[in-house]
Amino acid sequence: MFTNFYHGAVFSIIFKKPFTFFSREVKANKINDLLNDLNLKDRIIASEEMLDAERNPLSDIDYNVVYKTLDERIATSRQYTFRYPVGCTRMR
């Protein structure tokens, strides 16, 4: 999939499909953070200069590695959520 939408990248990750993200200035931080966290930064194309004959923009992604990282992040988030529910102040 070729996309310049955040949700295009997210659904590609959910459904384990290869993708290339064409960066736009709008919401660039959000997609950069996501792809950085999942070690998928190489999926971003910011300019035509980044396209070359040797780079396959739809090369396979090792989603086992991606989902291992994602599962760790989800577990951390759940621990925090259950430890500090909405409305509770954090004790120091």
Secondary structure, DSSP 8 states (H G I E B T S, - for coil): -EESSHHHHHHHHHTT---EEE--STTHHHHHHHHHHTT-GGGEE-SGGG--TT--TT----HHHHHHHHHHHHHHHHHHHHHS-TT-----
